[in-house]
Amino acid sequence: MMRLSGCAPSENHKGNNKFLFNQERLGRYAVTTSQKEASPLASRKRALSPGRPRAATIQARQDRLMDIVTAEFLTYGYEGANIARVACTAGVSPKTIYARYATKDELLLAVVVHLTEASREGLAQELTDGSIGPEQGLTTFALTTAYHWTSEREFGLYRLVITEAGRFPHLVTLYRESTDAFREVVTAYLTDQVARRVLVIKDISTAVQLFVSVTTGQIRERMLLGERPSSIEIENQVKEGVRMFLAWCKNK
């Protein structure tokens, strides 16, 4: 481009040109933006804006996070559990986890609560139909419970509680609550069977203790020793235990 004089344009002249150019560009942007905002498409986009996630979405994310945390503790134990690894798997930052659980200890307690609550809910759905005969009802319930207690997750929880009981005594209390749920369901069922005059039991509490002992006692003892009974062993133990229990009831 040919200059009209031998001097470069002054700084003031450059600045004025930049100012006028920017004003012109901003004016075009303002017009374009106002047109977009006035368009039906823009209004529709604003209406479809996701905003805050729904409660169900938040709960689903929390459940997924708790499943990942649970797997971490059951796999590596308390000492080996790594929050950074959990965050990476969950696709969140460690800060997100610590915002809800201030310490690793709190996270461990949350895992145990999560597992024991799931255990209680599962048991509560069993043995609720009093019209089912004692042999069928008690056998089905005891088998369901035994399979649940020897599942990979429950077995891992059992080991975790035993390992960390000295450091976290509260874990034992939480775990005992889940086993108490088993006794509560049996107590309700036996009480109903006595009311229906199907069984004759003078002391329901003693009967419940006997039932637990003969159907699942040996299974839990083997778990304590680090053994996992096979499906056939569980089935044989439960069926024989139910027969022994009902024979005891008839002799009372």
KOLPA-42193 format. One line per 4 residues: their letters; for each residue y, x, z of N, C-alpha, C. Coordinates in steps of 0.02 Angstrom, whole numbers, plus 50000, padded with zeros to 5 digits. Layout:
N
a = Y/X/Z/Y/X/Z/Y/X/Z | ...
***
This chain:
252
mmrl = 49940/50043/50000/50000/50000/50000/50062/50044/50000 | 50112/50030/49957/50172/50071/49951/50222/50052/50004 | 50247/50102/50041/50299/50089/50090/50368/50085/50056 | 50413/50044/50084/50481/50037/50057/50525/50093/50080
sgca = 50506/50127/50132/50545/50184/50156/50498/50237/50179 | 50524/50295/50193/50481/50349/50215/50461/50345/50287 | 50486/50297/50326/50470/50291/50398/50415/50239/50407 | 50376/50251/50457/50324/50202/50475/50357/50142/50507
psen = 50329/50084/50503/50358/50025/50535/50369/50038/50609 | 50423/50011/50635/50439/50021/50707/50389/49985/50750 | 50385/50007/50813/50338/49976/50861/50356/49904/50874 | 50423/49891/50877/50445/49822/50889/50423/49777/50831
hkgn = 50430/49804/50770/50411/49766/50712/50336/49751/50712 | 50296/49802/50732/50224/49791/50737/50208/49737/50789 | 50242/49742/50846/50229/49694/50899/50246/49624/50877 | 50303/49615/50841/50321/49548/50819/50270/49521/50771
nkfl = 50246/49564/50725/50195/49541/50678/50131/49519/50714 | 50110/49559/50765/50050/49541/50804/50060/49474/50840 | 50119/49465/50867/50134/49404/50905/50129/49343/50859 | 50162/49349/50800/50161/49293/50753/50090/49278/50728
fnqe = 50052/49332/50716/49984/49323/50692/49940/49289/50745 | 49947/49311/50808/49908/49281/50863/49927/49209/50874 | 49992/49193/50870/50014/49124/50879/49984/49079/50826 | 49985/49105/50764/49956/49066/50709/49882/49055/50719
rlgr = 49846/49108/50740/49774/49102/50751/49758/49054/50808 | 49796/49058/50863/49785/49013/50919/49798/48941/50900 | 49848/48932/50856/49863/48864/50834/49806/48834/50795 | 49778/48874/50749/49720/48849/50711/49661/48835/50757
yavt = 49650/48878/50808/49594/48868/50855/49603/48804/50895 | 49666/48791/50916/49680/48731/50956/49665/48669/50915 | 49685/48669/50851/49673/48611/50809/49598/48600/50799 | 49563/48656/50784/49491/48652/50772/49455/48627/50835
tsqk = 49473/48654/50893/49441/48634/50956/49453/48561/50971 | 49514/48538/50961/49529/48468/50975/49490/48422/50929 | 49480/48443/50867/49442/48403/50820/49369/48399/50842 | 49341/48456/50865/49272/48456/50888/49263/48412/50949
easp = 49311/48417/50995/49305/48378/51057/49310/48303/51043 | 49347/48285/50990/49355/48215/50974/49296/48187/50935 | 49253/48230/50910/49198/48207/50868/49144/48173/50910 | 49109/48123/50880/49055/48089/50916/48999/48137/50937
lasr = 48986/48188/50895/48933/48236/50911/48948/48273/50976 | 49011/48292/50984/49029/48327/51046/49021/48283/51106 | 49039/48218/51099/49031/48172/51155/48958/48163/51172 | 48917/48161/51119/48845/48153/51131/48816/48213/51166
kral = 48839/48274/51148/48816/48335/51180/48834/48336/51254 | 48896/48313/51268/48916/48311/51338/48873/48262/51377 | 48856/48206/51346/48815/48156/51379/48745/48181/51392 | 48720/48226/51348/48653/48252/51355/48650/48316/51396
spgr = 48705/48336/51424/48707/48397/51464/48658/48392/51521 | 48615/48442/51531/48562/48436/51582/48588/48431/51653 | 48643/48463/51669/48670/48460/51737/48621/48489/51787 | 48620/48460/51847/48575/48484/51900/48504/48459/51887
praa = 48453/48500/51900/48384/48479/51888/48364/48422/51933 | 48318/48380/51909/48294/48324/51949/48253/48348/52008 | 48245/48303/52057/48207/48320/52118/48135/48338/52100 | 48106/48302/52051/48037/48316/52032/48031/48385/52001
tiqa = 48082/48405/51962/48081/48471/51932/48086/48526/51985 | 48130/48515/52033/48138/48563/52087/48073/48570/52126 | 48040/48513/52140/47978/48515/52178/47923/48550/52139 | 47921/48539/52073/47871/48571/52031/47881/48647/52032
rqdr = 47943/48669/52029/47957/48741/52032/47937/48770/52099 | 47951/48732/52153/47933/48756/52219/47857/48760/52227 | 47822/48711/52201/47749/48711/52205/47720/48771/52166 | 47748/48784/52108/47724/48841/52068/47737/48907/52105
lmdi = 47796/48913/52134/47813/48973/52171/47765/48982/52230 | 47750/48927/52265/47705/48931/52322/47634/48949/52301 | 47613/48925/52243/47546/48944/52218/47543/49019/52204 | 47597/49046/52175/47599/49117/52159/47601/49159/52223
vtae = 47641/49137/52272/47645/49172/52336/47577/49170/52371 | 47545/49113/52369/47479/49105/52401/47429/49153/52371 | 47427/49156/52305/47381/49202/52271/47395/49274/52290 | 47459/49290/52298/47478/49359/52316/47451/49377/52385
flty = 47461/49334/52434/47438/49349/52502/47362/49348/52508 | 47330/49302/52473/47257/49298/52477/47224/49357/52441 | 47258/49384/52391/47230/49440/52354/47243/49507/52388 | 47304/49517/52413/47324/49583/52439/47332/49584/52515
gyeg = 47329/49526/52548/47341/49525/52620/47415/49532/52636 | 47430/49530/52701/47500/49533/52721/47532/49600/52703 | 47497/49654/52719/47526/49721/52707/47535/49735/52633 | 47487/49714/52592/47491/49731/52521/47532/49682/52480
ania = 47549/49625/52508/47589/49576/52470/47657/49605/52452 | 47677/49594/52390/47739/49623/52364/47784/49567/52338 | 47842/49557/52369/47887/49503/52350/47915/49514/52280 | 47929/49577/52263/47954/49592/52196/47904/49571/52143
rvac = 47840/49582/52156/47788/49562/52109/47784/49486/52104 | 47791/49453/52160/47792/49379/52160/47850/49353/52118 | 47909/49382/52129/47968/49361/52092/47959/49371/52017 | 47930/49427/51999/47919/49443/51927/47872/49392/51896
tagv = 47818/49376/51931/47769/49327/51906/47800/49258/51900 | 47841/49240/51949/47872/49174/51951/47932/49168/51904 | 47957/49225/51880/48015/49224/51837/48080/49211/51873 | 48083/49232/51937/48144/49225/51976/48161/49293/52006
spkt = 48218/49296/52040/48237/49359/52072/48213/49358/52144 | 48202/49417/52174/48183/49419/52245/48234/49384/52289 | 48297/49385/52270/48349/49352/52309/48336/49277/52313 | 48310/49248/52259/48295/49177/52258/48242/49160/52311
iyar = 48192/49203/52317/48139/49192/52366/48166/49201/52437 | 48204/49255/52448/48230/49269/52515/48284/49218/52535 | 48313/49184/52487/48362/49132/52505/48328/49074/52540 | 48263/49064/52525/48225/49010/52557/48184/49035/52616
yatk = 48157/49095/52609/48116/49124/52663/48148/49191/52681 | 48178/49194/52739/48218/49252/52758/48177/49316/52765 | 48114/49309/52785/48072/49368/52796/48003/49357/52765 | 47966/49411/52760/47898/49408/52735/47854/49369/52784
dell = 47870/49373/52849/47832/49335/52899/47838/49260/52886 | 47899/49237/52872/47910/49166/52858/47871/49144/52796 | 47868/49188/52748/47832/49173/52686/47758/49165/52700 | 47730/49208/52742/47659/49203/52760/47645/49137/52795
lavv = 47688/49119/52843/47678/49056/52878/47681/48997/52830 | 47727/49001/52782/47734/48948/52732/47670/48940/52691 | 47638/48996/52676/47575/48995/52638/47520/48960/52678 | 47514/48977/52741/47462/48946/52783/47475/48872/52791
vhlt = 47538/48853/52802/47555/48782/52807/47537/48746/52742 | 47553/48777/52686/47539/48748/52620/47464/48735/52612 | 47423/48783/52631/47351/48776/52622/47320/48727/52671 | 47343/48729/52734/47314/48684/52783/47333/48612/52770
easr = 47394/48600/52746/47414/48532/52729/47373/48505/52671 | 47361/48547/52622/47320/48526/52565/47249/48510/52589 | 47224/48549/52637/47157/48537/52664/47154/48470/52700 | 47205/48457/52741/47205/48393/52778/47210/48333/52731
egla = 47252/48339/52680/47259/48283/52633/47194/48269/52596 | 47158/48322/52579/47094/48314/52545/47043/48279/52589 | 47041/48298/52653/46993/48268/52699/47010/48196/52714 | 47074/48180/52716/47096/48112/52732/47073/48062/52680
qelt = 47060/48085/52620/47038/48040/52566/46963/48027/52567 | 46928/48063/52609/46855/48055/52612/46835/48012/52673 | 46776/47981/52666/46746/47944/52722/46791/47888/52749 | 46826/47853/52706/46871/47800/52728/46840/47731/52719
dgsi = 46785/47727/52682/46751/47663/52670/46695/47653/52720 | 46708/47611/52769/46658/47599/52822/46597/47562/52798 | 46601/47530/52739/46543/47492/52714/46488/47538/52687 | 46504/47601/52676/46454/47649/52653/46408/47666/52711
gpeq = 46342/47667/52698/46294/47681/52751/46304/47750/52781 | 46284/47760/52844/46296/47823/52880/46266/47884/52845 | 46204/47879/52820/46173/47937/52790/46211/47959/52727 | 46226/47910/52684/46261/47926/52622/46333/47949/52637
gltt = 46368/47912/52680/46438/47928/52694/46447/47995/52728 | 46406/48008/52780/46412/48071/52817/46390/48131/52775 | 46338/48121/52734/46315/48176/52691/46368/48194/52639 | 46396/48144/52607/46447/48156/52556/46508/48190/52586
falt = 46528/48166/52644/46587/48194/52677/46575/48267/52698 | 46517/48279/52729/46502/48346/52752/46494/48395/52694 | 46464/48372/52639/46457/48416/52581/46526/48432/52551 | 46568/48381/52544/46636/48392/52517/46674/48442/52560
tayh = 46669/48434/52625/46704/48478/52671/46677/48549/52668 | 46610/48555/52666/46579/48621/52664/46597/48658/52600 | 46596/48623/52543/46615/48655/52480/46689/48675/52481 | 46730/48634/52513/46801/48651/52518/46811/48712/52562
wtse = 46777/48715/52618/46785/48771/52664/46759/48837/52635 | 46712/48832/52589/46685/48894/52559/46715/48908/52490 | 46767/48871/52471/46800/48884/52407/46836/48951/52410 | 46853/48978/52353/46886/49044/52349/46951/49045/52389
refg = 46990/48992/52381/47055/48990/52415/47047/48982/52491 | 47004/48936/52511/46994/48923/52582/46961/48984/52616 | 46915/49015/52581/46883/49075/52607/46934/49131/52616 | 46980/49137/52568/47033/49187/52573/47079/49172/52631
lyrl = 47095/49108/52641/47137/49089/52698/47104/49106/52764 | 47039/49093/52768/47001/49107/52829/47004/49181/52846 | 46994/49224/52795/46998/49296/52806/47068/49317/52826 | 47119/49287/52794/47188/49304/52808/47206/49288/52880
vite = 47185/49229/52903/47200/49208/52971/47167/49254/53021 | 47104/49271/53009/47068/49316/53055/47101/49385/53057 | 47121/49410/52999/47150/49477/52995/47218/49480/53029 | 47258/49428/53021/47327/49430/53046/47337/49390/53111
agrf = 47283/49366/53142/47289/49325/53202/47323/49362/53259 | 47308/49427/53266/47339/49465/53320/47414/49472/53312 | 47437/49479/53251/47509/49486/53238/47544/49419/53236 | 47508/49368/53212/47538/49301/53206/47492/49250/53238
phlv = 47495/49242/53305/47451/49194/53339/47461/49122/53314 | 47520/49108/53288/47534/49040/53264/47489/49021/53206 | 47464/49071/53169/47420/49057/53113/47356/49023/53137 | 47331/49044/53195/47270/49014/53222/47281/48940/53237
tlyr = 47339/48925/53266/47355/48856/53282/47357/48813/53219 | 47390/48839/53167/47395/48803/53104/47326/48791/53073 | 47285/48843/53075/47219/48836/53045/47175/48788/53086 | 47182/48790/53151/47143/48745/53193/47161/48672/53179
estd = 47224/48660/53162/47245/48592/53146/47207/48564/53086 | 47193/48608/53038/47156/48585/52979/47084/48568/52996 | 47053/48606/53042/46985/48591/53063/46983/48529/53108 | 47037/48519/53146/47042/48459/53188/47044/48396/53144
afre = 47073/48403/53084/47076/48345/53039/47006/48323/53020 | 46960/48371/53013/46890/48355/52999/46861/48312/53055 | 46873/48332/53116/46847/48294/53173/46879/48225/53179 | 46942/48221/53163/46977/48156/53166/46947/48106/53117
vvta = 46932/48129/53057/46903/48084/53007/46834/48061/53029 | 46793/48107/53055/46727/48089/53079/46731/48041/53139 | 46778/48054/53183/46787/48010/53241/46803/47938/53219 | 46849/47931/53171/46867/47864/53147/46808/47829/53115
yltd = 46769/47867/53076/46712/47837/53041/46658/47815/53091 | 46641/47858/53139/46589/47841/53188/46611/47783/53232 | 46674/47781/53249/46700/47725/53289/46692/47659/53251 | 46706/47661/53186/46698/47602/53144/46625/47582/53138
qvar = 46580/47631/53132/46508/47616/53126/46481/47585/53191 | 46507/47607/53247/46487/47577/53311/46512/47506/53315 | 46575/47494/53293/46603/47427/53294/46564/47380/53249 | 46537/47406/53194/46496/47366/53148/46424/47359/53172
rvlv = 46408/47393/53227/46341/47393/53257/46289/47424/53211 | 46312/47471/53171/46267/47509/53128/46237/47568/53167 | 46279/47600/53208/46258/47655/53251/46270/47637/53324 | 46229/47667/53367/46238/47659/53439/46256/47727/53467
ikdi = 46319/47734/53486/46344/47798/53513/46385/47782/53575 | 46366/47812/53631/46402/47801/53693/46464/47845/53698 | 46457/47907/53677/46512/47955/53683/46529/47982/53613 | 46583/47954/53584/46602/47974/53516/46621/48047/53513
stav = 46656/48072/53563/46678/48141/53563/46619/48190/53560 | 46568/48176/53601/46507/48218/53600/46472/48213/53532 | 46471/48153/53505/46438/48142/53440/46473/48182/53385 | 46538/48183/53387/46576/48220/53336/46562/48295/53341
qlfv = 46561/48320/53402/46547/48392/53411/46477/48409/53385 | 46429/48365/53399/46361/48377/53376/46358/48375/53299 | 46391/48327/53270/46390/48320/53197/46419/48382/53164 | 46476/48406/53188/46508/48465/53161/46462/48526/53167
svtt = 46430/48531/53225/46387/48589/53238/46326/48590/53192 | 46291/48533/53184/46228/48533/53146/46239/48532/53071 | 46297/48511/53048/46309/48506/52975/46346/48567/52947 | 46395/48592/52983/46436/48646/52956/46443/48707/53001
gqir = 46415/48703/53060/46422/48758/53108/46396/48825/53082 | 46336/48823/53055/46305/48885/53029/46344/48911/52968 | 46369/48865/52929/46408/48885/52869/46470/48923/52890 | 46506/48897/52939/46567/48930/52962/46552/48996/52997
erml = 46496/48998/53031/46476/49060/53064/46463/49115/53012 | 46432/49097/52958/46419/49146/52905/46485/49168/52872 | 46531/49121/52865/46596/49139/52838/46631/49190/52883 | 46625/49179/52949/46655/49225/52997/46628/49295/52989
lger = 46565/49300/52969/46534/49366/52958/46546/49393/52888 | 46586/49357/52850/46603/49380/52783/46554/49360/52729 | 46509/49312/52745/46460/49289/52696/46481/49221/52668 | 46462/49209/52606/46475/49145/52575/46409/49113/52555
pssi = 46389/49059/52589/46325/49026/52572/46325/49000/52501 | 46266/48998/52471/46259/48970/52404/46262/48894/52407 | 46269/48863/52349/46272/48789/52345/46207/48758/52372 | 46151/48789/52356/46086/48763/52380/46081/48768/52456
eien = 46104/48824/52483/46102/48833/52556/46148/48782/52591 | 46206/48770/52562/46252/48721/52591/46222/48651/52589 | 46193/48633/52533/46163/48566/52526/46106/48556/52576 | 46063/48606/52582/46006/48600/52628/46030/48595/52700
qvke = 46079/48636/52719/46106/48635/52786/46137/48568/52804 | 46176/48541/52758/46210/48478/52771/46161/48420/52776 | 46115/48414/52729/46068/48359/52729/46024/48360/52791 | 46000/48419/52809/45958/48424/52869/45999/48408/52931
gvrm = 46062/48431/52932/46105/48417/52989/46119/48343/52997 | 46131/48307/52942/46143/48235/52946/46081/48199/52971 | 46022/48218/52948/45960/48186/52972/45951/48197/53047 | 45964/48257/53070/45958/48272/53141/46008/48230/53181
flaw = 46068/48225/53155/46120/48187/53191/46102/48113/53196 | 46080/48084/53141/46063/48012/53143/46002/47999/53187 | 45955/48047/53188/45897/48039/53233/45921/48040/53306 | 45969/48083/53320/45997/48085/53388/46030/48020/53406
cknk = 46067/47989/53358/46101/47926/53371/46050/47870/53385 | 45995/47868/53349/45945/47815/53359/45910/47822/53425 | 45906/47883/53451/45872/47893/53515/45916/47882/53575 | 45981/47869/53563/46027/47860/53619/46021/47790/53647
***
